[in-house]
Amino acid sequence: MESTPARPRPHLTAGSVLPEDAGRAALVARVHDPDGDGPCVAAVRGEHVVDLTSLAPTVSDLMEREDAARVVREADGGRVWRLDDLLGAPPGRRDVPHLLAPVDLQVIKAAGVTFARSLLERVIEERTGGDPAQAARVRAHLGQVVGGRLDGIRPGSPEAVKVKELLVAEGLWSQYLEVGIGPDPEVFTKAPVLSAVGTGADIGVLRASVWNNPEPEAVLVVDAHGRVRGVTLGNDVNLRDIEGRSALLLSRAKDNNASCAIGPFVRVLDGDFGLDAVRGLDIDLRVEGANGYVLRGSSSLREISRDVLDLVAATHGAHHQYPDGFVLFTGTLFAPTEDRHAPGAGFTHAYGDVVRISSPRLGALVNTVVPSEEAAPWTFGVGALMRSLARRGLLRDSPGGPGCAGP
């Protein structure tokens, strides 16, 4: 992947990351606070962030509360930070308060190939063996054969079976088409617990990758009972060349240092923002590179091939439980094909790219692309969190304890 000259970091403010209706939203943040000896669960109220750790020591705990939205909006808290100060913290610094990914003990899962319109790009990766120079030729051939046969098709339906039979006869069946229009979706573990980065942080792409792109997605926050309790934004960074070589390299392509960004906040579902609002989300993408380069894209959950609750059911149920809940990337319609560095090579990142993923009712997740090998190392895991909570007296069955706010 090509490098770029050093360029200024994006200047983030409350106004640039908050949802347009933030005054009505129940927004959950996580704050790294060096004075509080660990991460804090917090509520975003206007331009201030209020510590709620004494009421819910983890976001996972908060999502289990039936009154989560009320607590986020109304509960008395402890320490208060200015959102602008948290957003202005230099990335990778542990000696200053800053925002973290707004999830903690939840397992980070992802559903792939959930949009029929974009699944052909996964087939192209497979057919080219991850070689971007072959993408235009394969894309044209698939367009001629497949045409609009995938438009509006319901996965697992009799119509989908007929399309599968046609593609098999043409020698074009693929494992990606199987999960895209077959009865079972692709659901995989995107990243380890606590490894995601938040807004303002660097996001990592392996040095070895020469064909990659961001994936702007809605991320469901699901409790231990399988109920969707909130939603946020995510970037499921995609290394197209590595996965294109073999689907068995999915972990190598998807799970690297700083390769998963989630944020800026979890919006808790309530009477004003429910599942139908989630189903109608539009997500915008803007990539800004050196020398005035700009790439724009979008994804809309209105075009998803499987309902979000079907994806949750494929993840959680009698076949699999998540005692601390999970978050679920729902897939993306976005698959960039515009050439950037060379004719016929399509889009790929350059180091220094600023990626902004936004939605009017969820705010903006903003990250800067760096090599995964140079991103801030992931050092705070589950053991460190448990020790931090124990030192603060928060490992107890009932709510209470000093949290970051002090006695």
Secondary structure in CASP SS format (residue, H / E / C, confidence):
PFRMAT SS
TARGET T0000
AUTHOR 0000-0000-0000
METHOD secondary structure of the structure
MODEL  1
M C 1.00
E C 1.00
S C 1.00
T C 1.00
P C 1.00
A C 1.00
R C 1.00
P C 1.00
R C 1.00
P C 1.00
H C 1.00
L C 1.00
T C 1.00
A H 1.00
G H 1.00
S H 1.00
V H 1.00
L C 1.00
P C 1.00
E C 1.00
D C 1.00
A H 1.00
G H 1.00
R H 1.00
A C 1.00
A C 1.00
L E 1.00
V E 1.00
A E 1.00
R E 1.00
V E 1.00
H E 1.00
D E 1.00
P H 1.00
D H 1.00
G H 1.00
D C 1.00
G E 1.00
P E 1.00
C E 1.00
V E 1.00
A E 1.00
A E 1.00
V E 1.00
R E 1.00
G C 1.00
E C 1.00
H E 1.00
V E 1.00
V E 1.00
D E 1.00
L C 1.00
T C 1.00
S C 1.00
L C 1.00
A C 1.00
P C 1.00
T C 1.00
V H 1.00
S H 1.00
D H 1.00
L H 1.00
M H 1.00
E H 1.00
R C 1.00
E C 1.00
D C 1.00
A H 1.00
A H 1.00
R H 1.00
V H 1.00
V H 1.00
R H 1.00
E H 1.00
A C 1.00
D C 1.00
G C 1.00
G C 1.00
R C 1.00
V E 1.00
W E 1.00
R E 1.00
L H 1.00
D H 1.00
D H 1.00
L H 1.00
L H 1.00
G C 1.00
A C 1.00
P C 1.00
P C 1.00
G C 1.00
R C 1.00
R C 1.00
D C 1.00
V C 1.00
P C 1.00
H E 1.00
L E 1.00
L E 1.00
A C 1.00
P C 1.00
V C 1.00
D C 1.00
L C 1.00
Q C 1.00
V E 1.00
I E 1.00
K E 1.00
A E 1.00
A E 1.00
G E 1.00
V C 1.00
T C 1.00
F C 1.00
A H 1.00
R H 1.00
S H 1.00
L H 1.00
L H 1.00
E H 1.00
R H 1.00
V H 1.00
I H 1.00
E H 1.00
E H 1.00
R H 1.00
T H 1.00
G C 1.00
G C 1.00
D C 1.00
P H 1.00
A H 1.00
Q H 1.00
A H 1.00
A H 1.00
R H 1.00
V H 1.00
R H 1.00
A H 1.00
H H 1.00
L H 1.00
G H 1.00
Q H 1.00
V H 1.00
V H 1.00
G C 1.00
G C 1.00
R C 1.00
L C 1.00
D C 1.00
G C 1.00
I C 1.00
R C 1.00
P C 1.00
G C 1.00
S C 1.00
P H 1.00
E H 1.00
A H 1.00
V H 1.00
K H 1.00
V H 1.00
K H 1.00
E H 1.00
L H 1.00
L H 1.00
V H 1.00
A H 1.00
E C 1.00
G C 1.00
L C 1.00
W C 1.00
S C 1.00
Q H 1.00
Y H 1.00
L H 1.00
E H 1.00
V H 1.00
G H 1.00
I H 1.00
G C 1.00
P C 1.00
D C 1.00
P C 1.00
E E 1.00
V E 1.00
F E 1.00
T E 1.00
K E 1.00
A E 1.00
P C 1.00
V C 1.00
L C 1.00
S C 1.00
A C 1.00
V E 1.00
G C 1.00
T C 1.00
G C 1.00
A C 1.00
D E 1.00
I E 1.00
G E 1.00
V E 1.00
L C 1.00
R C 1.00
A C 1.00
S C 1.00
V C 1.00
W C 1.00
N E 1.00
N E 1.00
P C 1.00
E C 1.00
P E 1.00
E E 1.00
A E 1.00
V E 1.00
L E 1.00
V E 1.00
V E 1.00
D C 1.00
A C 1.00
H C 1.00
G C 1.00
R C 1.00
V E 1.00
R E 1.00
G E 1.00
V E 1.00
T E 1.00
L E 1.00
G E 1.00
N E 1.00
D E 1.00
V C 1.00
N E 1.00
L E 1.00
R H 1.00
D H 1.00
I H 1.00
E H 1.00
G H 1.00
R H 1.00
S C 1.00
A H 1.00
L H 1.00
L H 1.00
L H 1.00
S H 1.00
R H 1.00
A H 1.00
K H 1.00
D C 1.00
N C 1.00
N C 1.00
A C 1.00
S C 1.00
C E 1.00
A E 1.00
I E 1.00
G E 1.00
P E 1.00
F E 1.00
V E 1.00
R E 1.00
V E 1.00
L C 1.00
D E 1.00
G C 1.00
D C 1.00
F E 1.00
G C 1.00
L H 1.00
D H 1.00
A H 1.00
V H 1.00
R H 1.00
G C 1.00
L C 1.00
D E 1.00
I E 1.00
D E 1.00
L E 1.00
R E 1.00
V E 1.00
E E 1.00
G C 1.00
A H 1.00
N H 1.00
G H 1.00
Y C 1.00
V E 1.00
L E 1.00
R E 1.00
G E 1.00
S E 1.00
S E 1.00
S E 1.00
L H 1.00
R H 1.00
E H 1.00
I C 1.00
S C 1.00
R C 1.00
D C 1.00
V H 1.00
L H 1.00
D H 1.00
L H 1.00
V H 1.00
A H 1.00
A H 1.00
T H 1.00
H C 1.00
G E 1.00
A C 1.00
H C 1.00
H E 1.00
Q C 1.00
Y C 1.00
P C 1.00
D C 1.00
G C 1.00
F E 1.00
V E 1.00
L E 1.00
F E 1.00
T C 1.00
G C 1.00
T C 1.00
L C 1.00
F C 1.00
A C 1.00
P C 1.00
T C 1.00
E C 1.00
D C 1.00
R C 1.00
H C 1.00
A C 1.00
P C 1.00
G C 1.00
A C 1.00
G C 1.00
F C 1.00
T C 1.00
H C 1.00
A C 1.00
Y C 1.00
G C 1.00
D C 1.00
V E 1.00
V E 1.00
R E 1.00
I E 1.00
S E 1.00
S E 1.00
P C 1.00
R C 1.00
L C 1.00
G E 1.00
A E 1.00
L E 1.00
V E 1.00
N E 1.00
T E 1.00
V E 1.00
V E 1.00
P E 1.00
S H 1.00
E H 1.00
E H 1.00
A C 1.00
A C 1.00
P C 1.00
W C 1.00
T C 1.00
F C 1.00
G C 1.00
V H 1.00
G H 1.00
A H 1.00
L H 1.00
M H 1.00
R H 1.00
S H 1.00
L H 1.00
A H 1.00
R H 1.00
R C 1.00
G C 1.00
L C 1.00
L C 1.00
R C 1.00
D C 1.00
S C 1.00
P C 1.00
G C 1.00
G C 1.00
P C 1.00
G H 1.00
C H 1.00
A H 1.00
G C 1.00
P C 1.00
END
